[in-house]
Each structure stands twice: as C-alpha cells, then as structure tokens.
Amino acid sequence: MNDIAAVAGQLARLRESLQQKQLELDGIVTFSDAERARSIQFIGKLMQACRGHDRELDNKLAKLKQKLDGNPPLSSLDADLAVIEKLLQQHGNALEESISLTKSAIDLGTKQLKSIKGFPEDTRKSLKEFLASPDGYGIGDHQKKVIRLLEFYQQAIKIQLLPTQPLLAPAPAASVQAMAITELSSPEPVIPFDAKAHAHIADELQRLITELDFAGAVGESLADIRRQLLNGITPPLLAEICLQVIELIIEGTREERKSSQAFLSTLNESLSAVHFSFTESLDEGRALQSATQDTRQAIDKKLRALDHTLASHDTFDELKGAISGHMGAINMLLQDREAMAARERHLLTRLSTMEAKLRLMKEETAEYKKRLTIQKHKLFLDSLTQVHNRAALDERLELEYKRWLRYNTPLCLAIIDIDHFKNINDNYGHMAGDKALKVVAKALQGALRDTDFIARFGGEEFVVLLPNINPDKYQKPLETLRQTIKSIPFRFRDARVEITISIGATLFREGDHTTDAFERADKALYSSKHSGRDQVNLA
C-alpha cells in the first residue's frame, strides 16, 4: 500500500514537471515566432535600404524573405546568409569608394569655383557658405553637395563666366559609380557664348525672312519663326530655327515648282488636244475642199452636157428623156453637195470648239503670266516695307551706272540710316520697330521723284538713287527727306517719339565703279552718325 502511494506521489511530481517543461517549451516557441517575425521585418527593411544598389543583393534578400515566410529550419538558411553577408561586404566597399570619388569630384569642382570671378553678390555669399560647409558623412550628404555644385555651375554658364578649359579633372573610373562621377567632373570644354554674334545672326535671319514671299502654310510658318526671333531665342534654338528656315524655303520652292509643273502639264495637254483637233480639222477641211471642187466641176460638166442636149434634140419627147437623165445625175450631185455642207458645218463646230479652247488657254496663260509678273515684282520687293529690296537695288544700280557711263548724266547715291533704331526695338518692342520701318519707307518713297529709286539695304538702312540730279543742288532733296522723317509724329505706347535719319551721299565721278561710290557714301554716313546724327553729309 505504501509502495502504491509512493508511486502515485512520483507520478504527480512527474506530471507537474512535465507541465512546467510544457510551459517553458511554449514560451520558447512563442519567443522563436516573435524572433522570426522580427527577422523577417528586419530583412524587409534591409531590402528597402539596399534596393537599387546591387541587383544580385536585391534578389538574394527577396529569396531569403520568401524562405522565412515558409517557416523552414534555421540551419537550412546558413548558405543564403553567407552569400548575403558577402554581398553586403562588397556593397559596403563599393559605397565607401563611391563616397571617396564623390568627395574628390566635389573638392575639384569647389577649387575651380574659387577661380571664377563675376558672380552676383547674393551668389557669392551663397558660394562662400557652400565652401565653408562641412564635407558630410554619408552618400546622401555628398549627393546634396554635388547638386548644389551643379547649380553654381549653371549660374556661371548663364553669366558666361566658365573658362574654355575643362573645369574639373576626371577621376579614375574604378566602378559604375566612379564612371558616373567622372562624367560629372569632366565636362566637355565650354565654348564661350558670343551674345553680340547671336543677336546679329537672329536679326539678320528675321530680316531675310521679310524678303521671302511664300503663300500658304510655308508663309505662315516663316511668319511664326520671325515672331520667335523678334521675341528672342536661346542659342541652341537659333541653330534649329536656321535649319527650319532652310527646310521651309526648300518646301516652298518645291510647292511653287509643283504648281508651275501642274500648270505647264495642263497647258501641254491642252496644246496637244488642240493640236490634234487642229490637225484633224485641217485634214477634214482639205478633204472637204477637194470634194467641193470635184462636185462643182461635176455639176458644171452636167450643166454643159444639159446645154448640149437642149441644142441637139428637136422633138419634145427626146428632149424630155435627155433632160430627165441629166436631172437625175444633177440631183445626186446636189445630195453630195448637201452632205459636204453638213461636213462643213461639223467642221465649223469643231473649229468653234477649238477656238473656245484656245481662248481659255489664252486666258489661263495670261493669268499665269500675271502671276509670274506679280511674283517677279515681289521678288524685288521688301515684304515688310514694300519698297525695293537689295536684289532690285543691285539690278537698278547696274542699269543706272551703265546709263551714267553712256550719257555722263549726274547720278547721286545716298545711304540713309534711322538714328537710334535699336532703342526703339529695346524700349517698345520689335513690332514697334517694324511699324517705324514701314512708316519711314513710305514717307521716303513719297518724298522722291518718280524717276528716283529707293531700296531697303538691310536692317534700318535704305539706299536712294537720284539720276539726272543737279550736281550743285543735290543736297536739297536729301535735306527734304531728312525733314520729312523728322516731322512725322510717331507715337509708341501713347508716348511721342521723334525719329530722325542720318544721310551720307555722293555723286558718281570719273573712273568710279559702283563700289567706289558706295564706299564714299558709307564714309559720309559714318560722319553724319558720329557728328550728332540727324544730318546730311556729302562726299
């Protein structure tokens, strides 16, 4: 009995011990699950932190997270953890190298920034603070400094301060990150920007566009480009616009060529049709003329035979029989003649149709000739000011020069320049400048004789030819031109603006060529502009 009691006591103690061990085991399992959850969470955060730096590391971490989600034995993850540990070590080394290269690039860029002069006051202050700032610790700090450094260089480029040599020395490319830093730290040599040349090219291009005269979409595109040029464009856009202008000129020329070819093709087809119809009508007319002549001869022959019959027969019955035979033949000839008359009417109808076609062709040709005349006129006309252009000046000057050589009559050449025209564009805009050019050109043209000639030479310059002028009094009409322009009440933005012109003029002299007279007139204009403007100088 005592043995049974002892065994029961041992079993009770064993049960208590087992329960205690079960509780401890449950605690260990709970702790293990929590640790596994924290491990999975840690790996997820590690994936986010390392994402984008190394593709292989990203893939390995993703696979490890998937395995942990499946609750495998931890011992089965040893190989994966070893690979990830190695990749993390490599990533750390590459990051340190990238930070070192970035710091070197920043130091070199900063050193070059110190040598740049001419920054605005606020920029110099910001630059000084940037140079005094600490190097930073992590890659993020260095990236911020690189971005700030690039901002300073952008400002330097805008104010044309960058030297032509490379600003930063290239760093050795030891990794993908190093190559990226090297590209940032060793830009191509910067070509100095010539603002004056840029403005001159843009102005010359918009002036040339005014001399082009294309209709339709090409003309609208050219007008739009000119508006862009007048409003101001960046240097890279200028090159693109030049190409666009060339393409539009080619397209416009191609369209005009197509139009001319279409007209000539239509004209050729009409001429071919008229020629074919004319040839047929001519052959028909010749055949009809021959048939008419044969019929007339046959009728004459029958009539003579009838006269002979009337003279050779005595009795009425004989005469009746003979006349009846002749009348049958004459009737057939008259039927033939009626048929020929129908052919003649048909021929006249064809000739009338052909005449209508020829009249239409004549009208079309006259219209095309008119268009060619207008086009030729426009070819020698400045589309902005509606006075002659430089091409017309070259042609007219050559003609007047030959007349001067032949007849030795006085010939005056004058160059006119609008004073302070750039100020009008700068203060009131290019549209106001265009308006001033139009008004000045119209006023000059109205103040000249019918035999005189005026052309826009370029920009705000005009050239005037005065043939058969009194050599002793040729300054007077030029003074009239000057006073005419000065008296015009110009108004821009409700403000009255006085516009004046300077004139340099000369007479052709013995032994002169056109260039000699131009040079003298240009020197006289130079004297006018540098001795007060608003005056006439003779050379």
Buried (B, 14 or more C-beta within 10 A) or exposed (E): EEEEEEEEEEEEEEEEEEEEEEEEEEEEEEEEEEEBEEBBEEBBEBBEEBEEBBEEBBEBBEEBBEBBEEEEEEEEBEEBEEBBEEBBEEBEEBBEBBBBBBBBBBEBBBEBBEEBEEBEEEBEEBBEEBEEEEEBEEBEBBEEBBEBBEEBBEBBEEEEBBEEEBBBBBBEBBBEBBBBBBEBBBEEEBEEEEEEEBEEBBBEBBBBBBBBBBEEEBBEBBBEBBEBBBEEBEBEBBEEBBEBBEEBBEBBEEBBEEEEEEBEEEBEEBBEEBEEBBEEBEEBBEEBEEBBEEBEEBBEEBEEBBEEBEEEBEEEEEBEEBBEEBEEBBEEBEEBBEEBEEBBEEBEEBBEEBEEBBEEBEEBEEEBEEEEEEEEEBEBBBBBBEBBBBBBBEEBBEEBBEBBEEEEEBBBBBBBBBBBBEEBBEBBBBEBBBBBBBBBBBBBBEBBEEEBBBBBBBBBBBBBBBBBBEEEEBBEBBEEBBEBBEEBEBEBEEEEBEBBBBBBBBBBEEEBEBEBBBBBBBBBBBBBBEEEBBBBBBB
